[in-house]
Structures are given as structure tokens and as C-alpha cells.
Amino acid sequence: MKSVVNEHILSDEQKTLLKKMTGEISKANVKAVSFKMKDILVVSPFSSVRDMFMLMENDFRKVSKSGKSFTQLRVDAQDSAVKKYGKTAVTIDIIYSILSKTGKIKKEDTEILMKRECELIERFSFVRECGNTLFREAKKNGKKTIIIAETVYPKQTIDSILEKCGYGSYDSLITNPENFEKIQEVSGVEPSELLHIGGNVEKDVEEPILKGSKAILISPVIPLMVKSGRLRGFIESEILLDADSPKYLALRCAFGLYAMYGFDIPQNKLPKSDFCKNPYMLGFIVYGTLSLIEDDYKYNDSLTCELGSPDGNNQKILKGRDDFIKMFSECFGGFYDDMKHTGLELPFEFLAYHSAPADRMLLRSCISDGTYKNWSESVTEPETAPVYARTVKKNAVSKLADKLFPPGTKVRTIADGILAKSHR
């Protein structure tokens, strides 16, 4: 799947940041560069790893009649393995040995599922162009390159992912190091000659610097996407505690793609905009997701009717939409028919009823003067909910609310508001 990082115009801020990072790598006093694989060199089109497990539910039903959710069994099995063996010691074999018992799966069927997961993690691993640019800069300048893979997957799978993403020429590979000293040891250079690149402030910046090395922080794409505006918080508020349910899988995958391609190179939130003042990005997430359900979507009023079809003067918006459609098909072809399409209209409805001034201007040519005036006067500040890096499990109160107050009722809306505050 072709990257579109260069398809939309990068801001001056992004260009400056990229130039500064490559400049740090090319310095003569840097002899080796270590890269985190996950989120830095390699990204996936998922909002969380649970989404990939949901794509295995049909595979699981073929080998188990337990009636349980494979996704939850898989997550629970890894949590149990970490508690028993420690995070750095857990492998996929250990996880599936636990899962075979909790899911009541035969040994041969467990191996089939484990092989299927390795195939999927390879299929859904894509190059992060920002990381790839830095990796190429290190190789061009003759620096020793070390890749750190913090993962449960076997070396064969890791090698396949790195080869697929263009990182086959690394010098050293470290899997699940217990501390930064291990990275320094493998680098074979003095601590001051090692530059480390990762996405966690504590582990990838503070610890290397305290150990005498240099560091560059590159934020993972999902947090960058979340912080870019109010859209993701609005979505979370609308779907609240059902956000991780199977019915919203297609919507979450859409946001996974949006993060992976729109926020590859870090950028700060821009004022009065939720789409980085970029028509391409607006077209990608708003009109791309709407196109997936266009035949079934009902426009509510004159505003949504006029907004529904960007005209030919909005080539960047249309380019973003068309790229999303193509990428979503290439990425999730074979799975989309099994996904629920719930919520795919929400980005469009956010644009229609809660859009920021700079984003409305991107669509000025699409709508009449009168409708634009009414649009500007009618937009409201959306309710937003916090977005979590990890899934929020429903507590007893949440489950009781599901039974007593069906979603959509006024009483449930009040209850959801209380529940949202309890999780802040």
C-alpha cells in the first residue's frame, strides 16, 4: 500500500522538524543510532491491537464452540502471561498455551490460530515514512543501526516485517531488552556516541540521557491524531463505553488509517481547525468514511445536502477522499463485509454541526452564501470525552446501566455523562 505522506503539503513546521532530526543523526559524534520498531519504524492501521484480534473471530469460531469472544480471550491470555512471567519474557507461544486452556481449543487448532495471528501482524505492518527517512539517513552516513523490537512475536515474523517495510539492512536486532544498558552494550560504541529514537518520554528520552546517550522523541501517530483537534474526542463522546465494541470496528480502522497517514510526521495542533487546516486530511477522514456508507446515509437538512458533494473546485478534498477509499479497500479487503458500519457518518456530522472556522473555509465554494451564513451561525461546541490509550473496561455500574437504561434514552444519556466523568 503506497504511502501518501508526500501527497499533501507538509507545513513549514514539519519540514523544519524533519530537517532538524536528520541533522542530529548526521553529526560526526554519533556513531550508532537505535530505533524502536513499533510506532517509530513500523505502524499499523488500528486504533488498538484489539482491533486486529477482532478480525480473527471467524477463525476462532471454526475451531471453538465455546461461544466466547476470541478478542477478550486473547487479551486476557496476554495479561495473564505478563503477570506470571514478566513483560519481557512473554512470547506468543506462552500466550497461546494459556489461550488454548481458557478457550478450550485443541493443540493443533491453537497452532493454526497462532500462525494466523503472525500472518495478520505481518500483513498489517506498514512503514512509517518519518522513521524510514531517519533510518535511511543513518545508513547513508555510515552509522551503525540497531532496531529494538518489543514484541511477543518470533524472530521470523519480526524479520519478515522489517524486510517488508524496507529495514532489512539493519546491523543489530534486539528483542525485548530489559534495560537501556543492553542497547548501549550491543551498539558497540561509547554511550555518548549513541543516539536513541523512540516514542516514550520516560523510556526513550529520560533513560537514555541519564545513561549518557542522546535521544530523539517521535510521538506515536495515534496520540498525534487525537491531539490534533476535537474530532476524536467528539467520536468518543458519541459512542462512549461502546467505543471498543465490534460494531464500531470499521470506524476505528478508519481512524487508524487517518492517524497512520495523516500524522506520520509530527505537528502541533493548529488554532481554529480540527483537520490541521488541510483540505486533504479533511477529505480523507470525513468524506472518505462517508463514502463507505453513502448509499445508505440520509442527509438531514439543506446544509448536509450541500456539504455532501464537494465540487470540482476542491481537488485536495476529493483527493483525500479518493485516497482513503483506495487505501481502506487495499488494507481491509476481505474483512470489510464482516465489519459493522455503525458510526461511519459521525466525522461528517461533526463537520456539519461542530466544525471550526478554518475548516468551514475549506468548503466555502461548496455551498451557497445563505447556507454558509447559517452554518457559521449555527455551529456549536461539541461534547468531548477523554480518549484512552488502553481500552476502558466496563465496571459493574456500566454493565448495570446497559441493562436498565438502553442506549439512546434520555435517562441513559444522563447516566453516560456520569460514567464518563467517573473515568476521567
QUIVENUR-V690777 format. One line per field, one symbol per residue. phi: phi as a letter, one per 40 degrees, with the letter a starting at -180 (. if undefined). psi: psi as a letter, one per 30 degrees, with the letter a starting at -180 (. if undefined). burial: + if it has 24 or more other ideal C-beta (glycine too) atoms within 12 Angstrom, else -. Layout:
phi=???
psi=???
burial=???
//
This chain:
phi=.ccbdccbcccdccccccccccccccccccbabbbcccgbcbbbcbcacdcccccbccccccbabcgcccdcccccccccccccbgccccbcccdccccccccfbcdcccccccccccccccccbbcccccccccccccccgccbbbbbcacccddcdcccccdcgbccccabbbfccacdccccccgbcdccbbbbabbdccbbccdcccgbbabcbcdccdcccccicdcccccccbfccdccdcbcccccccccdccccbdcdaccccfabbffbccccccccccccccbdcbcbccacccccccbdcccbccccccdcccdccccccbdgbcccccbcgcccdcccccbbccdcccccbdccbcdccccccccbcbcccbbcbbcbccccccccccccccbddhccccdccccccccccc
psi=kkkgegelkkleeeeeeeeeeeeeefkegjfkkkkkekfeekllhkflfeeeeffgeeeefffkgfglkeeeeeeeeeeeeeeefkeffklfeeefeeeeeefhkleeeeeeeeeeeeeeeeegklkjeeeeeeeeeeeeggkkkkkjjjlflleeeeeeeeeegggfglekkkkhkflfeeeeefeglkefgkkkjagkeeefeeeeefggllkkkjkleeeeeeffafeeeeeeeefbfgfglffgeeeeeeeeeeeeefgekkllkkkhkghghjeeeeeeeefeeeffgeffkjkfaeeeeeffikaffieeeeeeeeeeeeeeeeegkffeffkkgkfffeeeeeeefglleeeeffgefflleeeeeeeeffklklkllkkkelkjkkaeeeeeeeeejkkfleeeeeeeeeeeeff.
burial=+-+++-++-+---+--++--++-++----++++++++++++++++++++++++++++-++--++----++++++++++--+--------+++++++++++-++-+---++--++-+++-++++++++++++++++++++-+-++++++++++++--+++-++--+-+--++++++++--+--++-++-+-+--+++++++--+++-++--+-++++++++++++++++++++++++++++++++++-++++++++++++++++++++-+---+++++++++++++++++++++---+-----++-+++-+---+-++++++++++-++--++--+---++++++++++++++++++--++-+++-++----+--+---+--+--+-++--++-----+--+-----+-------++--++--+-
//
